[in-house]
Amino acid sequence: MILVLIVFFNSCSIDNDDEAIDNPTQTFLEKHEGSVWGTIDEFDETDQGYFRIINDLNMFYESWNEQVDRDCFIHAFVNLKEWWVDYDEFTYDFEISQNIEDIFQIKLETKWYGLTISVSYYTYRISYDTLEIEYNTWGETVAIYPYQRRAIDVDALKICDD
């Protein structure tokens, strides 16, 4: 009986080790690369926006925003280095503070003449087919933006001529 229990426990630990080797933890960007997300607006279904996650720490998504009056979409890549541009005496420092499985977080420090005047976090959380982007500053949630996973070919959307 004791021998059976020892063999059972050893085989369980071996299976767990094999599982860890076969399924290493993925980063948020690796796991969700290529997934497309659309805005949720129960009041206005005509104004659509989409974004697709890219596995690149500097440019982690691209977006398509509908221009209803023009019947087309504006397409852009979101580059972290260009997202917050220094302006006069204000500078912005950002870092990726989390990039694990279903959570991606950007920490943003706003500085005025080198003195930190605010620290904000943008947290991307995915649960099933819902993605929420939470904006938090001074330890308080300011806004939560919900998105749904979409099965749409964003590459086929009509892009606006500028």
N, C-alpha and C positions, 0 to 999 in steps of 0.2 A: 504494500500500500504506500509506504513512504517513498519507495523507488518511483512509483507511478506519479506521485505528486511532484517529485523533483524533476522528472522528465517533462511533466506538464508545464511547470513554471519556467524551466529552461527554454522550452519550445515557444512559450509566449514571449519571453524576452528576446529571443532570436527573431521572431516575427516582427516585433516592434522595431528592432534595429534595422531589419530589412526594409520595413515600411519607411523609416526615416531616411534611409539611403535612396529609396525609389522616389520619394515625394519630399524633396527638400523644400523648405519654406521659400515661397516666392515673394518678391516685392509686389507692392500694389501695381506699379507700372508694368511689370512682367505679367502678372496674373490677368490684368484687365486691358492689355494692349489690344487696340483694334475695336474695342466695344464702343458702341454709339449710344449717346444719351440725348434725350429731348426734354425741352421745358414742359412743365406741367402748369397750365393756366386754365382753370375751369371756367373762367369768364371770357376768355378770348382764344378760341382755337385757331384763329386765322394767323396769329403772330407766332411763328414757330422759330425755335432756335435749336441747333444740334451741336454736339461736340464729340470728338473721337479721341480717346486716350492714346498717347504715343509713349513708347518706352524710351524716354529721353529726359534726363533730369533738368536740362535747360529749357526744353520746349516740350512740355508734357501733354499738351493737347492742341487740337486745331478746332476751329469753330465755324459754323455756318449760321448766319442770322438773316432771317427772312425780311425782305423789304417789300411789304404788301403792295404799296403803291407802284412798285416797279416790276412785280411778279418775278423776283429773282432773289438770290442769296448773296450776302457779302461773306467771303471766305477769308480766314486769317489763321496764321499759326501764332500760338501764344508763347512768347519767349520770355522767361523769367527775368533775364537781364534787361529786357526792354519794357517790361510791365510797369516797373516803378522807375521812372527817370528822375535823377536828381534835379532839383529846381531851386535856383538861387541858394539860399542858406540851408535848405532842407536836403538831406541825403537819406537814402533808404538802403538798409542791409537786410538781406534775406538768407535763410538757410532752410534746407529740407530737414525738418525735425523728426518726421516719421515717414517711412515708406515700407510698410509691412502689410502683406495679404490684402486686407480690405480697408486700410486706412493710409491716407497720404496727407501730410500736414506741412504747411509752409509757415515759418515764423518770420515776421516782418518787423524790423525795428525802424522807427522813424526818428531821425536825429535832426536837431536844429543847432547849428554851429558845433557839431560833434557831441552834443548832449542828448541822450536818449529821452524823447518826450512821449513816446508810446511804443507799446509792444502789442502786436496783433497776430492772430493765428487764423489761417484758412485751412479748415479740416475737411477733407473729402472722405466720406464713409459710404461704403456699399454694403447693402443688405438685400440679398436676392436680386430683384430687378429694380431696386430703388437706390439712387445715389443722392446723398444730401451734402451740400456744401455749407459748412457752418463758419460764419465770420464772428470772431471773438476778439474783443479788445478790453484791456484792463480787467481780465478775468471774467467778463460778462459776455454772454452770447448776444450779439447785436441783431443777427439775421440768420435764417436758415433757408437755403434755396433748394427745393426738391426737383429731381429729374427722374425720368423713367428710362429704362433700357428700351431702345428702339431697333426694330428690324427694318432699317431703311438704308438704301445704297446712297450715302451722302456724296459719293463721287459722281453720281448721276444728276445731282441738283444743278439747276441753271444758275450760273454765277453771273452777277451783275457786271456790266461793263462800266468802268469808272470814267 
